[in-house]
Amino acid sequence: MDLDWTDKIDEQELVAYAPPLAFVREGALDAEEAAAFLYKGGPFPPQMALKPRRHVFEMRVDDRPPKKYWEQVKKEMYLLICTEDEKYIKLRKEIAKATKKSGASITAVVAATLGDLLGVEATLLTGFCAIALFGVAKIGKEAYCKIEESGST
């Protein structure tokens, strides 16, 4: 299976989908730490401090998705990128078509497909997808697959 679409992933573009990736690029965070800013139970992103509060004692509501979404996205991204799993045949074809025009839509196409598969809105998964794709762009497909394979055993 030709997976050369992974070469079209633009690191800079992914930062727009998941702002903590800017710190990964600079070496201050790793992908797991960046993902933690996006799910419940992880640290609040720095931009949360800018949200106005009506009262000093007002509790902050954590409306981020649960960590299980990040874990599931990692599993599905491994299947998509590192295997020839049949459930992603159609998605691979869609990505290949989209990247002929531009690499810009890879994250959105992947998030939409995974959202449909997992039964959640794509917007909840977009940041997680961007972080996983960033790993592929940063270290290459082969290294990404080896790391994810060793982490899942």
Secondary structure as a PSIPRED ss2 file (coil, helix, strand):
# PSIPRED VFORMAT (PSIPRED V4.0)

   1 M C   1.000  0.000  0.000
   2 D C   1.000  0.000  0.000
   3 L C   1.000  0.000  0.000
   4 D H   0.000  1.000  0.000
   5 W H   0.000  1.000  0.000
   6 T H   0.000  1.000  0.000
   7 D H   0.000  1.000  0.000
   8 K H   0.000  1.000  0.000
   9 I C   1.000  0.000  0.000
  10 D C   1.000  0.000  0.000
  11 E H   0.000  1.000  0.000
  12 Q H   0.000  1.000  0.000
  13 E H   0.000  1.000  0.000
  14 L H   0.000  1.000  0.000
  15 V H   0.000  1.000  0.000
  16 A H   0.000  1.000  0.000
  17 Y H   0.000  1.000  0.000
  18 A C   1.000  0.000  0.000
  19 P C   1.000  0.000  0.000
  20 P C   1.000  0.000  0.000
  21 L H   0.000  1.000  0.000
  22 A H   0.000  1.000  0.000
  23 F H   0.000  1.000  0.000
  24 V H   0.000  1.000  0.000
  25 R H   0.000  1.000  0.000
  26 E C   1.000  0.000  0.000
  27 G C   1.000  0.000  0.000
  28 A C   1.000  0.000  0.000
  29 L C   1.000  0.000  0.000
  30 D C   1.000  0.000  0.000
  31 A H   0.000  1.000  0.000
  32 E H   0.000  1.000  0.000
  33 E H   0.000  1.000  0.000
  34 A H   0.000  1.000  0.000
  35 A H   0.000  1.000  0.000
  36 A H   0.000  1.000  0.000
  37 F C   1.000  0.000  0.000
  38 L C   1.000  0.000  0.000
  39 Y C   1.000  0.000  0.000
  40 K C   1.000  0.000  0.000
  41 G C   1.000  0.000  0.000
  42 G C   1.000  0.000  0.000
  43 P C   1.000  0.000  0.000
  44 F C   1.000  0.000  0.000
  45 P C   1.000  0.000  0.000
  46 P H   0.000  1.000  0.000
  47 Q H   0.000  1.000  0.000
  48 M H   0.000  1.000  0.000
  49 A H   0.000  1.000  0.000
  50 L H   0.000  1.000  0.000
  51 K C   1.000  0.000  0.000
  52 P C   1.000  0.000  0.000
  53 R C   1.000  0.000  0.000
  54 R C   1.000  0.000  0.000
  55 H C   1.000  0.000  0.000
  56 V C   1.000  0.000  0.000
  57 F C   1.000  0.000  0.000
  58 E C   1.000  0.000  0.000
  59 M C   1.000  0.000  0.000
  60 R C   1.000  0.000  0.000
  61 V C   1.000  0.000  0.000
  62 D C   1.000  0.000  0.000
  63 D C   1.000  0.000  0.000
  64 R C   1.000  0.000  0.000
  65 P C   1.000  0.000  0.000
  66 P C   1.000  0.000  0.000
  67 K H   0.000  1.000  0.000
  68 K H   0.000  1.000  0.000
  69 Y H   0.000  1.000  0.000
  70 W H   0.000  1.000  0.000
  71 E H   0.000  1.000  0.000
  72 Q H   0.000  1.000  0.000
  73 V H   0.000  1.000  0.000
  74 K H   0.000  1.000  0.000
  75 K H   0.000  1.000  0.000
  76 E H   0.000  1.000  0.000
  77 M H   0.000  1.000  0.000
  78 Y H   0.000  1.000  0.000
  79 L H   0.000  1.000  0.000
  80 L H   0.000  1.000  0.000
  81 I H   0.000  1.000  0.000
  82 C H   0.000  1.000  0.000
  83 T C   1.000  0.000  0.000
  84 E C   1.000  0.000  0.000
  85 D C   1.000  0.000  0.000
  86 E H   0.000  1.000  0.000
  87 K H   0.000  1.000  0.000
  88 Y H   0.000  1.000  0.000
  89 I H   0.000  1.000  0.000
  90 K H   0.000  1.000  0.000
  91 L H   0.000  1.000  0.000
  92 R H   0.000  1.000  0.000
  93 K H   0.000  1.000  0.000
  94 E H   0.000  1.000  0.000
  95 I H   0.000  1.000  0.000
  96 A H   0.000  1.000  0.000
  97 K H   0.000  1.000  0.000
  98 A H   0.000  1.000  0.000
  99 T H   0.000  1.000  0.000
 100 K H   0.000  1.000  0.000
 101 K H   0.000  1.000  0.000
 102 S C   1.000  0.000  0.000
 103 G H   0.000  1.000  0.000
 104 A H   0.000  1.000  0.000
 105 S H   0.000  1.000  0.000
 106 I H   0.000  1.000  0.000
 107 T H   0.000  1.000  0.000
 108 A H   0.000  1.000  0.000
 109 V H   0.000  1.000  0.000
 110 V H   0.000  1.000  0.000
 111 A H   0.000  1.000  0.000
 112 A H   0.000  1.000  0.000
 113 T H   0.000  1.000  0.000
 114 L H   0.000  1.000  0.000
 115 G H   0.000  1.000  0.000
 116 D H   0.000  1.000  0.000
 117 L H   0.000  1.000  0.000
 118 L H   0.000  1.000  0.000
 119 G C   1.000  0.000  0.000
 120 V C   1.000  0.000  0.000
 121 E C   1.000  0.000  0.000
 122 A H   0.000  1.000  0.000
 123 T H   0.000  1.000  0.000
 124 L H   0.000  1.000  0.000
 125 L H   0.000  1.000  0.000
 126 T H   0.000  1.000  0.000
 127 G H   0.000  1.000  0.000
 128 F H   0.000  1.000  0.000
 129 C H   0.000  1.000  0.000
 130 A H   0.000  1.000  0.000
 131 I H   0.000  1.000  0.000
 132 A H   0.000  1.000  0.000
 133 L H   0.000  1.000  0.000
 134 F H   0.000  1.000  0.000
 135 G H   0.000  1.000  0.000
 136 V H   0.000  1.000  0.000
 137 A H   0.000  1.000  0.000
 138 K H   0.000  1.000  0.000
 139 I H   0.000  1.000  0.000
 140 G C   1.000  0.000  0.000
 141 K H   0.000  1.000  0.000
 142 E H   0.000  1.000  0.000
 143 A H   0.000  1.000  0.000
 144 Y H   0.000  1.000  0.000
 145 C H   0.000  1.000  0.000
 146 K H   0.000  1.000  0.000
 147 I H   0.000  1.000  0.000
 148 E H   0.000  1.000  0.000
 149 E H   0.000  1.000  0.000
 150 S H   0.000  1.000  0.000
 151 G H   0.000  1.000  0.000
 152 S C   1.000  0.000  0.000
 153 T C   1.000  0.000  0.000
